[in-house]
């Protein structure tokens, strides 16, 4: 499977139900200021519920995200994730992700994200308890 787009979600912002449509949405913000819109039908809120049930920050791999110019123009969305997009929440503790976002480590964040895969070996994660 082709690797997805790795993002670090730091905040969930507004959410709601679209007027005159059976569409729900949840906005999320990334560490670098991008806005992601997770959306889908009311019957299929799989991605939204997955994101809402995480401790933040969290690293998420998004498969086949869309660039939706209407969402960008109307809502400022940088990345559109509809219910057909697959997502994988990486099994890293929120405190480890916070450690990756510290000033000492932020310059290496992309390198760290490049090394993370769906088959992450949890034994390879350094002990960051003493640095927090």
Beta strands, then each sheet from edge to edge (+ up, - down):
strand 1: 5-17
strand 2: 23-30
strand 3: 35-41
strand 4: 58-63
strand 5: 79-81
strand 6: 86-89
sheet 1: 5+ 3+ 2- 1+ 4- 6+
end
